[in-house]
Amino acid sequence: MRKSQEIDRAIAILQKKGDKLSNVQIEILKNRRNEVWAFEHYIKNSSNTCLLYTSPSPRDYAAS
């Protein structure tokens, strides 16, 4: 599990992006949700939506 400080940093970066997918990722991170929850909440009840969620890594953001 990621440290709270890492999650907060990832949330700050996603907030700067401000797009719809980033907002979904923010919700998942803030509430410490997992991939199963994301699938149940966003995909299972949707017929034509494709959402790929990967856990953001601070190393990924540092490299960009």
Buried (B, 14 or more C-beta within 10 A) or exposed (E): EBEEEBBEBBBEBBEEEEEEEBEBBBBBBEEEBEEEEBEEBBBEEEEEEEEEBEBBEBEEBEEE
